[in-house]
Amino acid sequence: MKNYIAILVLALLAVFPASAASPFDGKIIALDAGHGGGETGAVGNCSGIAVIEADVNFYVRAELEKILDANHVAYFEVPRIDSRKDRVAAAEGAGSSVLISIHHNGSLNITADYTQSFVTQRNDKIFARYIHPAIASALKLRDKGIKNDGYGMTVYGSLPGVLTEAYFITNTEAACDFLKYRDNGATNTRVQKEAQAMYDGLYSYFSR
C-alpha cells in the first residue's frame, strides 16, 4: 500500500510539477516617477506640443508596473512629493528591496541624446550594473555610463538604488516618439523598450 501511494505521489508530481521559484519572491521594487509634486523636470517639444519629463517618467513607471503585474512581482509606488529624502524614507518604510528613480534628461540642444545613470553608494553601483546596461542596450543610444552623483535620491538611506536618465526628452525624436505612444497607442516605443529593459535588469539582478 505504501509503495502504491509513493508511486501515485510521483505520478502526480510529474503531471503537476511544483512551480519554479521566482527570483522576485519576497522582493518589493520601489518605483519613483521622478519629479511631479509641482516639478515638471525637463520640457521637450514635438510640433508645438510640450512634452513634460514628469509625465514621461510617470508613463514609464506605469508601463513597468504592467510588466511586474503580469509576472506577479510586488512593487511600491513612491509618492510624488517634493522631498527626495521623504521619498526614499517612504520606499524604505514599505520594506522595498531596491529603488529605481525614473528620469529623462534635458538640454537646450534638441539633437542631444544618450543614456546615463547615477548612483551614490556602493550597493547602488552593484544594482546599477544590472539596470543601466539593459536600458542602454534596449535603446541603442550612446552610452555615457554610470556616474557618481551627490544630488539624487540615491544620496539618502541605504536602499540599493539607481537614478536613470534613459534619454533626452528634449530631443525632438524622443518627444515625438512619446506622443505617438501616449496619444496614438504606438508600440515598440522608447517608453516600452525602457520599461522592459528595467524589468530585464531587475530579473538579472535578483537572479545573480
JOQUI-V341516 format. One record per helix or strand of 3 or more residues. SS is the DSSP state (A for helix, B for strand). FROM is the first residue (numbers start at 1). TO is the last residue. If there is no record, write none. Layout:
[[SS FROM TO] [SS FROM TO]]
//
This chain:
[[A 2 15] [B 28 33] [B 43 46] [B 49 52] [A 53 70] [B 74 77] [A 84 93] [B 98 105] [B 114 119] [A 122 139] [B 142 148] [A 153 155] [B 160 168] [A 172 184] [A 190 207]]
//
